[in-house]
């Protein structure tokens, strides 16, 4: 699903940002968009959080069987 890929990409962006905060004390999102309290930064942080919540649902989904695997 497209929304799964978008959510995963945003979650990866968030993980890389938190990694840079933890390792280098450098917030990439804040740097790019004018500080942690800038409107665009807050939107990005919110989208990443929503994507993380969406990715939780991916853990509990049934996987679709591959066509032709159970034949015979």
N, C-alpha and C positions, 0 to 999 in steps of 0.2 A: 504494500500500500504506500502511496505517496506520502501520506501524513506520517507514517512510521519512519520513513527515510528523513523527512524534514525534522521530526522530533529527535531522531538519533543524531543528526548533524548538529542541531542546536545543543544537545546534551554534551556532545564532544567539545564544542566551542566552550561551553561552561566548564567542563573538566580541565581543558587546557588553560583557561583563564585562572581557575583556582590553583592549578599547578604553578603557574607563574607567580601568583600571589604568595603561595607557600614557599617556593624556592627562592624567588628573586625579590619578593615584596613589591611586585610590579603588577598593577591591575590594567591589563590590555584594554578592556572595554572602557574603563574610565579615561585612559590615555587617549583613545581614539575618538571618544564622543564628548569630551569636555568635563570630566570629573564624575564622581559617583552619584552626585545629586542632579546631574543634568538630565533633562527629560528623555533624551534618546538613550542614555545609559540605563535609566530606570526601565524603559521599555524593553531593552535587550535583556536585562536581568529578569524581568517578568516573563518574557518569552522563553528564556532558558529554564526557568522554574516550571512553567507549564509543560514544556517539553519533557522535563524530568518526570513529572507526574504522569504524563502520557506513556512514557517508557515503562513505568511500573506495570501498566496493563499488558505490555508485551510479555512479561514474565509468566502470566497466567493464562495465556491463550493456547488453544489447541493448535497444533501444527497441521496443516493440510497434507494429506497423503499425496505422494508423488504418483502420477498416473502410470499405471502399468506395473507397479511394484507388487501388488497383491494378486496378480493374475496367475492362473495356472494351478 
